[in-house]
Structures are given as C-alpha cells and as structure tokens.
C-alpha cells in the first residue's frame, strides 16, 4: 500500500487532474499498517530471552568492556603492577636509589576479571538468542549482518582471556608480539560490539524506540571525547611515562633517608575524569536496560 498525503483535492481549479508524480508530498515507500496488529511469530518466552540477550550485551560491552579498555590503555602508569619509590636524604634530595615493590591494587588486577566477565556475559547472551531462534540462522540482510558481526565479537571475547593468560615476561620480543595480538583482539571486539548493538535495536524481536539509538550515539561521541583527552595526554607525556618494572621490595633502611612516592603525569586528574566517564556510562546503561525491560511495542 502506498499512501498519498494531500491537503486538498488532487485536481486544479479548472478541474484538470494532477498526475501523481507532480504531487509535492508523496511517500513512495510501501507501508504495512498491520505491522503492529499481526501476532508475533515468536512465543512470549522468546521475547524475554531476546531482552536478556540485549541486556547482557549492553552491560558487557557498553559498560564493562569500555571501562576495561580505558583502564588498560591509559592507567597502566597511574596504577602500575609494580610501584616505584625514590630514596631521598634528609634535605629531600633524591639519592638516585629506587625501591620497587608489587602493588596489591593495579590495572592488572582490574582488566583480567573484566575480560572474563565480558566473555561470560557474551556467551550467555549468545545461548539465550540461540534458544530464542530454535538454534536456526536468521534470514534477511539486516539480521544477517547483526549475526555475522555478533559471531566475530563472540569469538574475540572468547580469545581475549585465553591470550591474556599467555602473557609473556615484559620487556621482551615475545611480550611485544603478544601485546599487539591482544590489543588487536580486544579492539576489534569493542569496535564491532557497539555497531552490533545498534543493529539489534532495530529488530523485529526488539524494535526499540528511536531515542534509544540516539542516546547510544550520544554516548559514543562522549566516549570518543574522553578517549581523545586521554590519548592526547599520553602522546604529550610519552617520553615521561614509566616502563612496567618487575622487581623485589628493597627492604634495607638507611638512617637519614626516606622513601618518596614517584609522581606520575596525570595522576591528579585522570582518576577523576575516569569516574565521570563511568558515572555517565552507568546512567546510559541503566536507561537502555529499562527501555529494554519496559518495551512492549509501539
């Protein structure tokens, strides 16, 4: 059916008929007015599984994966695995000696649990949608891209923790190769996961309101701005960044000398900016989850 919208008669004042192609306002796209009147082809339990699939992926990739990427890329010097301290004499002059000890809290204690959690949530969401579809591949171009990209994200989410466990000794050639492989897997998964979520918002099983897509798009811009700030700061202070150092705690104490924490560029404001980022991201995730839960069609 092709509806035509007009404020008056489709004829001139002299009574001559106006051809359809000359009408200024014409919708040449077919519209199915029974779209919301037809019963859904999937059972009610299936819609619940589709919502669980959406909620788990939103939590995994918009919240957890984004936070993990930020911490792993820009906070390895703020929260290093090994803490550096310098030794000073009674006047505060640095003697040149350094004390290195392992920290209980570091970026390395945050990122691996996040990777494992993201992988678990992604696989649970995958099995939920498989059960919803009766273990069959979806048809149609739109659903095809959602499925193909989703499988790529699923494989990357599975490989990321495994590759992370195989981490070699730092400051070696093997570590350099491992770093770029691990970075490629995580970056590919995160860059594809958000478009997959966008495609999932326009789905006959969960066709969310348009403002949900705009909300997620606004968050993407916000994420890009925050990451750009961190990236510019990292480039400006690249030569001053401290390498990850492994070593044992230096237990000797010398009278007249004190140990001072070695300051790192950005340690005063980067955690605050990360907190703002996490707060905004959490609010966006909560709104999207509520939209998925309360969506009943329109």
C-alpha positions as CSV (number, residue, x, y, z in Angstrom):
1,X,0.0,0.0,0.0
2,X,1.3,3.4,-1.0
3,X,-0.4,6.3,1.0
4,X,-0.6,9.7,-0.6
5,X,-0.8,12.8,1.7
6,X,-2.5,15.9,0.4
7,X,-4.3,18.9,2.0
8,X,-6.7,19.5,-0.9
9,X,-8.2,17.8,-4.0
10,X,-5.9,16.2,-6.5
11,X,-7.1,18.5,-9.3
12,X,-6.6,22.1,-10.5
13,X,-9.2,24.8,-10.0
14,X,-10.1,24.3,-13.7
15,X,-10.9,20.7,-12.9
16,X,-7.9,19.2,-14.5
17,X,-6.5,16.1,-12.8
18,X,-3.0,16.4,-11.2
19,X,-0.7,13.5,-12.0
20,X,0.6,11.6,-9.0
21,X,4.3,12.3,-9.9
22,X,3.6,16.0,-9.7
23,X,2.3,15.9,-6.2
24,X,4.8,17.5,-3.9
25,X,4.3,15.3,-0.9
26,X,4.3,11.6,-1.8
27,X,5.6,8.7,0.2
28,X,6.9,6.2,-2.3
29,X,7.8,3.6,0.3
30,X,5.4,0.7,1.0
31,X,3.8,0.8,4.5
32,X,2.3,-2.2,6.2
33,X,-0.4,-0.7,8.5
34,X,-1.0,-4.2,10.1
35,X,2.6,-4.4,11.3
36,X,1.6,-3.9,14.9
37,X,-1.7,-5.7,14.5
38,X,-0.2,-9.0,13.4
39,X,0.7,-11.5,16.1
40,X,4.4,-12.1,16.8
41,X,5.8,-15.1,15.2
42,X,7.8,-16.0,18.3
43,X,6.4,-17.1,21.7
44,X,6.2,-14.8,24.7
45,X,9.1,-16.6,26.3
46,X,11.2,-15.9,23.3
47,X,10.8,-12.1,23.7
48,X,12.0,-12.5,27.3
49,X,15.1,-14.3,26.0
50,X,15.7,-11.5,23.4
51,X,15.5,-8.9,26.2
52,X,18.0,-10.9,28.3
53,X,20.3,-11.2,25.2
54,X,20.1,-7.4,24.8
55,X,20.6,-6.5,28.5
56,X,23.6,-8.8,28.9
57,X,25.4,-7.4,25.8
58,X,24.7,-3.8,26.9
59,X,26.2,-4.5,30.3
60,X,29.1,-6.4,28.8
61,X,30.2,-4.1,26.0
62,X,28.9,-0.6,26.8
63,X,29.8,-0.7,30.5
64,X,32.4,-3.3,31.3
65,X,34.4,-3.5,28.1
66,X,34.5,0.2,27.7
67,X,35.8,0.6,31.3
68,X,38.3,-2.1,30.8
69,X,39.6,-0.5,27.6
70,X,40.1,2.8,29.3
71,X,41.9,1.4,32.3
72,X,44.1,-0.9,30.3
73,X,45.2,1.8,27.8
74,X,45.6,4.9,30.0
75,X,46.0,3.8,33.6
76,X,49.0,1.4,33.5
77,X,51.2,4.2,34.7
78,X,48.7,5.5,37.3
79,X,48.0,2.1,38.8
80,X,51.2,0.1,37.8
81,X,51.7,-3.5,38.7
82,X,55.0,-2.5,40.4
83,X,55.2,0.7,42.4
84,X,58.3,2.9,42.1
85,X,59.6,4.9,45.0
86,X,62.7,7.1,45.2
87,X,65.0,7.4,48.1
88,X,65.7,10.9,49.4
89,X,68.1,12.2,52.1
90,X,67.2,14.4,55.0
91,X,67.1,17.5,52.8
92,X,64.7,15.9,50.3
93,X,67.3,15.4,47.6
94,X,66.9,12.3,45.5
95,X,69.8,10.0,46.0
96,X,69.2,8.0,42.8
97,X,68.2,4.8,44.5
98,X,64.8,3.3,43.8
99,X,62.6,0.9,45.6
100,X,60.2,-1.3,43.6
101,X,57.5,-3.4,45.1
102,X,54.4,-5.2,43.8
103,X,51.1,-3.4,44.4
104,X,48.0,-5.1,45.7
105,X,45.8,-2.9,43.5
106,X,46.8,-2.2,40.0
107,X,45.4,-2.1,36.5
108,X,46.5,-5.7,36.0
109,X,44.1,-6.8,38.9
110,X,41.2,-4.9,37.2
111,X,41.5,-5.8,33.5
112,X,41.6,-9.7,33.5
113,X,38.4,-10.0,35.7
114,X,36.6,-7.6,33.4
115,X,37.7,-9.6,30.3
116,X,36.5,-12.8,31.8
117,X,33.1,-11.3,32.9
118,X,32.6,-9.8,29.5
119,X,33.2,-13.2,27.8
120,X,30.9,-15.0,30.2
121,X,28.0,-12.5,29.7
122,X,28.5,-12.5,25.9
123,X,28.3,-16.3,25.7
124,X,25.3,-16.4,28.0
125,X,23.6,-13.8,25.8
126,X,24.5,-15.9,22.7
127,X,22.9,-19.1,24.0
128,X,19.8,-17.1,25.0
129,X,19.3,-15.9,21.5
130,X,20.1,-19.3,20.0
131,X,17.3,-20.8,22.2
132,X,15.0,-18.0,21.1
133,X,15.7,-18.8,17.4
134,X,15.4,-22.5,17.9
135,X,19.1,-22.9,17.0
136,X,18.5,-21.6,13.5
137,X,20.3,-18.9,11.5
138,X,18.3,-15.8,10.9
139,X,17.3,-14.6,7.4
140,X,17.4,-11.2,5.8
141,X,20.2,-8.8,5.2
142,X,19.7,-6.7,8.4
143,X,19.7,-9.8,10.7
144,X,22.5,-11.3,8.7
145,X,24.9,-8.5,9.5
146,X,23.9,-8.5,13.1
147,X,24.6,-12.2,13.3
148,X,27.9,-12.2,11.4
149,X,29.4,-9.3,13.4
150,X,28.0,-10.8,16.6
151,X,29.8,-14.1,16.0
152,X,33.1,-12.2,15.3
153,X,32.6,-10.4,18.6
154,X,31.8,-13.7,20.3
155,X,35.0,-15.3,19.1
156,X,37.1,-12.3,20.1
157,X,35.5,-12.3,23.6
158,X,36.4,-16.0,23.9
159,X,40.0,-15.5,22.8
160,X,40.8,-12.3,24.8
161,X,41.0,-14.0,28.3
162,X,42.9,-17.0,26.8
163,X,45.5,-14.8,25.2
164,X,45.7,-12.7,28.3
165,X,46.7,-15.8,30.4
166,X,49.6,-16.5,27.9
167,X,51.2,-13.1,28.8
168,X,55.0,-13.5,28.5
169,X,57.7,-11.7,30.5
170,X,57.5,-7.9,30.0
171,X,60.2,-6.1,28.0
172,X,60.9,-9.0,25.7
173,X,60.2,-9.5,22.0
174,X,57.6,-12.1,22.8
175,X,55.8,-9.6,25.0
176,X,55.8,-7.1,22.2
177,X,54.2,-9.6,19.8
178,X,51.7,-10.7,22.5
179,X,50.8,-7.1,23.3
180,X,49.8,-6.2,19.7
181,X,47.9,-9.5,19.2
182,X,46.0,-9.0,22.4
183,X,45.3,-5.3,21.6
184,X,44.0,-6.3,18.1
185,X,41.6,-8.9,19.6
186,X,40.2,-6.5,22.2
187,X,40.0,-3.5,19.9
188,X,38.2,-5.5,17.1
189,X,35.7,-6.9,19.6
190,X,34.9,-3.5,21.2
191,X,34.8,-1.6,17.8
192,X,32.3,-4.2,16.4
193,X,30.2,-4.7,19.5
194,X,28.7,-1.2,19.5
195,X,27.5,-1.4,15.9
196,X,26.1,-4.8,16.6
197,X,24.1,-3.3,19.5
198,X,22.9,-0.6,17.1
199,X,21.7,-3.2,14.6
200,X,20.0,-5.1,17.4
201,X,17.9,-2.1,18.4
202,X,16.2,-2.2,15.0
203,X,15.0,-5.8,15.2
204,X,11.5,-7.3,14.9
205,X,12.0,-9.0,18.2
206,X,13.1,-5.9,20.0
207,X,12.5,-2.8,17.9
208,X,13.4,-0.2,20.5
209,X,12.3,3.5,20.3
210,X,14.4,5.8,18.1
211,X,15.6,7.8,21.0
212,X,17.4,4.8,22.4
213,X,19.6,4.8,19.3
214,X,20.2,8.5,19.6
215,X,21.1,8.0,23.3
216,X,23.7,5.3,22.4
217,X,25.0,7.5,19.6
218,X,25.5,10.4,22.0
219,X,27.3,8.1,24.4
220,X,29.6,7.1,21.6
221,X,30.5,10.7,21.0
222,X,31.1,11.1,24.7
223,X,33.3,8.0,24.8
224,X,35.3,9.3,21.8
225,X,35.9,12.7,23.5
226,X,37.1,11.2,26.8
227,X,39.4,8.7,25.0
228,X,40.7,11.6,22.9
229,X,41.6,13.5,26.0
230,X,43.5,10.5,27.5
231,X,45.2,9.9,24.1
232,X,46.4,13.4,23.7
233,X,47.8,13.4,27.3
234,X,49.5,10.1,26.6
235,X,51.1,11.4,23.5
236,X,52.3,14.6,25.2
237,X,53.9,12.7,28.1
238,X,55.0,9.6,26.2
239,X,58.7,10.2,26.9
240,X,57.9,10.7,30.6
241,X,55.9,7.6,31.0
242,X,57.4,4.9,33.3
243,X,58.0,1.5,31.9
244,X,56.5,-1.5,33.7
245,X,59.2,-2.7,36.0
246,X,59.4,-6.0,37.8
247,X,61.5,-6.3,41.0
248,X,61.5,-7.3,44.6
249,X,60.9,-5.0,47.5
250,X,64.1,-3.3,48.7
251,X,64.0,-4.0,52.4
252,X,67.1,-2.1,53.6
253,X,66.5,1.0,55.7
254,X,69.3,3.6,56.0
255,X,69.2,6.2,58.7
256,X,68.7,9.8,57.5
257,X,67.0,8.6,54.3
258,X,63.3,8.4,53.4
259,X,61.3,6.9,50.7
260,X,59.1,9.1,48.5
261,X,56.4,8.1,46.0
262,X,57.5,8.8,42.4
263,X,54.9,11.1,40.8
264,X,53.3,10.1,37.5
265,X,51.9,12.6,35.0
266,X,48.1,12.8,35.2
267,X,47.7,11.0,38.5
268,X,45.9,14.0,40.0
269,X,43.1,14.3,37.4
270,X,42.9,11.1,35.3
271,X,41.1,9.1,38.0
272,X,38.5,11.9,38.4
273,X,37.8,12.0,34.7
274,X,37.5,8.2,34.6
275,X,35.0,8.4,37.5
276,X,32.9,10.9,35.5
277,X,33.1,8.7,32.4
278,X,32.0,5.6,34.4
279,X,29.1,7.6,36.0
280,X,27.8,8.8,32.7
281,X,28.2,5.4,31.1
282,X,26.4,3.7,34.0
283,X,23.5,6.1,33.7
284,X,23.2,5.4,29.9
285,X,23.3,1.7,30.5
286,X,20.6,1.9,33.2
287,X,18.4,3.9,30.8
288,X,18.9,1.4,28.0
289,X,18.2,-1.6,30.3
290,X,15.0,0.0,31.5
291,X,14.0,0.7,27.9
292,X,14.6,-3.0,27.0
293,X,12.6,-4.2,30.1
294,X,9.6,-2.0,29.6
295,X,9.4,-2.1,25.8
296,X,6.1,-3.7,24.7
297,X,5.9,-2.4,21.1
298,X,4.5,0.8,19.8
